Amino acid sequence: MQDWNDLRFFLAVAEHGSTLAASVVCQTSQSTVFRRIASLEQSTGVTLFDRHASGYRLTSVGIKLLPLAQEAAAAMGIFGQAAASERRRQTTVIRFSAPDVTMEFLLPTIMGTFREKHPEAQVELIASDRKLDLAAGEADIALRTNPLWTDASLFGRRVAYERPMLAASKKYVESHRLPATEAEFANHDFVSLTSNLSEVLGDWFQRNVPRHRIVLQPDTLASTLSAVRSGLGISVLPQFLCDRDDTLVAAPLALPVPEFELWIVCHKRLKSSEPVRSLMESIRNYIAATTKPRLSQEPLMTSAACP
């Protein structure tokens, strides 16, 4: 095969069933797709598609080769992302990923200090609850909460211990107080972020919170926090937020889950970058200064990892 684009056109036709549909996806002409498919079949010496009036159908050979083409496309995607990450590193562009609600607390404090040290650096923010793939270059630095660390390709520092908490706004507490026991849940309204709960905590929540008392089920941490701040009800929130938001009040009821560890991590290939290390240290110092419970004083770890 002489041209990587030939494989791209093969995958597009295989997925969409015609050169016309593939041309739309690939943003080129139908005749170009037709020529590239013919070129691919000629260079490989096999027939990949049967042509029908209704469109293109994979031959038995094409069906066998399709998974390999998909793997090659995925590998090219990872290659491109890693190359982009290296390009950002060389031009001092740092992509920082964290849940969007944490940015509200992190940015005002850390960016001023960081910019004084590295005025040449640019920081791209990726506010998302999703864990991005640092190895693939989706981000350079990430704030992660997880009790299990197994990926040896990551490098970072444990900055605090984290525990989910039941919390509500001061406005809600003034009107309803807070439950001191699980038996009191039937007298309170709840905001449930089910996608953010651990399996153990999720099971406990379903067993103890009456279904009819759940007034809202947001799908992001940001919308959950907004609902709680408005006084809509009680929810399970990270201790990171409860420690730093003066509008929130934590219930005097410990949840049946172990402590999580809060880490700031990057990929090992970036650990020698001074701007990356400096931004990580700025984040860590802020969290250390504003976290109420005990804080780990562990040195930098090379085995820190997130699944």
FENJO-V266240 format. One line per field, one symbol per residue. ss: DSSP state (a for helix, b for strand, c for the rest). psi: psi as a letter, one per 20 degrees, with the letter a starting at -180 (. if undefined). burial: # if it has 16 or more other C-alpha atoms within 10 Angstrom, else .. A space follows every 10 residues. Layout:
ss: ???
psi: ???
burial: ???
This chain:
ss: cccaaaaaaa aaaaaaccaa aaaaaaccca aaaaaaaaaa aaaaccccbb bbccbbbbca aaaaaaaaaa aaaaaaaaaa aaaaaaaaaa ccbbbbbbca aaaaaaaaaa aaaaaaaccc cbbbbbbccc cccccccccc bbbbbccccc cccbbbbbbb bbccbbbbba aaaaaacccc caaaaaaccb bccaaaccaa aaaaaaaacc aaabbbcccc aaaaaaaaac cccbbbbcaa aaaacccbbb cccccccccb bbbbbbbaaa cccaaaaaaa aaaaaaaaaa cccccccccc bcccccc
psi: phphhghghg hghhgijqhg hhhggilaqh hggghhghgg hghhjqphqp prhiappprh ghhhighhhh gggghhgggg gghhghghgh jlppoppqqh hhhhhgghgh hggghhhmii qppppnoqiq oqohhijhrh qqpqopipoi oiiqpappir qppqqpqrrh gghhhiaqpi rhhihijqqq oonhijqrgg hgggghhhop hiioiqnrjq hghggggghi jhaqrpqqhg ghhioiiqpq qlopqlqrqr ppqpqrqhii iioghghggg hggghghhij pgaqppkqrp pijpqp.
burial: .....##### ####.##### ###..#...# ..##.##### #.....###. .....###.. .#...#..#. ..#....#.. ##..##.##. .######### ##..#....# ...#...... #...##.##. ##.####### #####..... ..######## ########## ###....##. ....#..### ####.##... #...#...#. ..##.###.# #..##.###. ########## ##.....### #........# ########.# #...###.## ####.###.. #...#..... .#####.
